[in-house]
Amino acid sequence: MTLLSPTPYQLLIFDWDGTLMDSGAYIVDCVKKAATDKQYALPSDEAIRNIIGLSMPIGLQSLFPNMNDDDCSDLLARYREHFFGNNPRPIDLFPHTYDTLGHLRDIGFLLCVATGKGRHGLNLDLQASQLGSFFVATRCADESASKPSPQMVLELLEEMDISPDKALVIGDTEYDIQMANRAGVEGLGVTYGMHDRARLLESGAKACIDDITQLPIWLETLNKERKTHDNR
């Protein structure tokens, strides 16, 4: 395969849930089951989908703002019981995710993950989905500050020794785009996840794609535009 020029980007930082894995419905179901266990009023599906991307403790506190710390810890434990208790747990990648990531790696991009998931959950997903070998580094919300804090991106940039202008964050929520922008990195929205195109663009996304297979095409278009500009 022909290598793409390393500019404008060398490092692609992916969100996980809603960007690579189609896990929204499962997360919604597990939150509802945990809330039922605690006899809390059930939030709407839309409200739950809105917190996906944040760390789960922060997301649950947002859904149930009157909880004290002990209640939040108990609800989180019950959520995790439901989330990890199903065997086998559904591992549903969006169509063509595996092939697209493999192609991007093969043509020279460094791939990373920055996710609101905890480390245990991400490691299980990486193994089950067989995507683990594609990523040179990952960050999770239980080892770095939750999105929209830029900490995960800044740590990945430092680890990879890459400047912010050479990195791109790809995600499906405004939290991903805000995290990117606060780190001085551009963000690309995907419209097939949790937040819609208008919300992603309003949060500062450089552009949006409607299918992960459009990502290599979008990057190649940028590359051709750069070459045209350089030849003028």
Secondary structure as the mmCIF struct_conf table of DSSP 4:
data_model
#
loop_
_struct_conf.conf_type_id
_struct_conf.id
_struct_conf.beg_label_comp_id
_struct_conf.beg_label_asym_id
_struct_conf.beg_label_seq_id
_struct_conf.end_label_comp_id
_struct_conf.end_label_asym_id
_struct_conf.end_label_seq_id
HELX_LH_PP_P HELX_LH_PP_P1 THR A 2 SER A 5
BEND BEND1 PRO A 6 PRO A 6
BEND BEND2 PRO A 8 PRO A 8
BEND BEND3 GLN A 10 GLN A 10
STRN STRN1 LEU A 11 PHE A 14
STRN STRN2 ASP A 17 ASP A 17
TURN_TY1_P TURN_TY1_P1 GLY A 18 LEU A 20
STRN STRN3 MET A 21 MET A 21
HELX_RH_AL_P HELX_RH_AL_P1 GLY A 24 ASP A 37
TURN_TY1_P TURN_TY1_P2 LYS A 38 GLN A 39
HELX_LH_PP_P HELX_LH_PP_P2 TYR A 40 SER A 44
HELX_RH_AL_P HELX_RH_AL_P2 ASP A 45 ILE A 51
TURN_TY1_P TURN_TY1_P3 ILE A 52 GLY A 53
BEND BEND4 LEU A 54 LEU A 54
HELX_RH_AL_P HELX_RH_AL_P3 MET A 56 LEU A 63
BEND BEND5 PHE A 64 PHE A 64
TURN_TY1_P TURN_TY1_P4 PRO A 65 ASN A 66
HELX_RH_AL_P HELX_RH_AL_P4 ASP A 69 GLY A 85
BEND BEND6 ASN A 86 PRO A 88
HELX_LH_PP_P HELX_LH_PP_P3 ARG A 89 PRO A 90
STRN STRN4 LEU A 93 LEU A 93
HELX_LH_PP_P HELX_LH_PP_P4 PHE A 94 PHE A 94
TURN_TY1_P TURN_TY1_P5 PRO A 95 HIS A 96
HELX_RH_AL_P HELX_RH_AL_P5 THR A 97 ASP A 106
TURN_TY1_P TURN_TY1_P6 ILE A 107 GLY A 108
STRN STRN5 LEU A 110 THR A 115
BEND BEND7 GLY A 116 LYS A 117
HELX_RH_AL_P HELX_RH_AL_P6 ARG A 119 SER A 129
TURN_TY1_P TURN_TY1_P7 GLN A 130 GLN A 130
HELX_RH_3T_P HELX_RH_3T_P1 GLY A 132 PHE A 134
BEND BEND8 VAL A 136 VAL A 136
STRN STRN6 ALA A 137 CYS A 140
TURN_TY1_P TURN_TY1_P8 ALA A 141 GLU A 143
BEND BEND9 SER A 144 SER A 144
HELX_LH_PP_P HELX_LH_PP_P5 ALA A 145 SER A 146
TURN_TY1_P TURN_TY1_P9 LYS A 147 PRO A 148
BEND BEND10 SER A 149 PRO A 150
HELX_RH_AL_P HELX_RH_AL_P7 GLN A 151 MET A 160
TURN_TY1_P TURN_TY1_P10 ASP A 161 ASP A 161
HELX_RH_3T_P HELX_RH_3T_P2 PRO A 164 LYS A 166
STRN STRN7 ALA A 167 GLY A 171
BEND BEND11 ASP A 172 THR A 173
HELX_RH_AL_P HELX_RH_AL_P8 GLU A 174 ARG A 182
TURN_TY1_P TURN_TY1_P11 ALA A 183 GLY A 184
STRN STRN8 GLU A 186 VAL A 190
TURN_TY1_P TURN_TY1_P12 THR A 191 TYR A 192
BEND BEND12 GLY A 193 HIS A 195
HELX_RH_AL_P HELX_RH_AL_P9 ARG A 197 GLU A 202
TURN_TY1_P TURN_TY1_P13 SER A 203 GLY A 204
BEND BEND13 LYS A 206 LYS A 206
STRN STRN9 ALA A 207 ILE A 209
BEND BEND14 ASP A 210 ASP A 211
TURN_TY1_P TURN_TY1_P14 ILE A 212 THR A 213
HELX_RH_AL_P HELX_RH_AL_P10 GLN A 214 ASP A 230
TURN_TY1_P TURN_TY1_P15 ASN A 231 ASN A 231
#
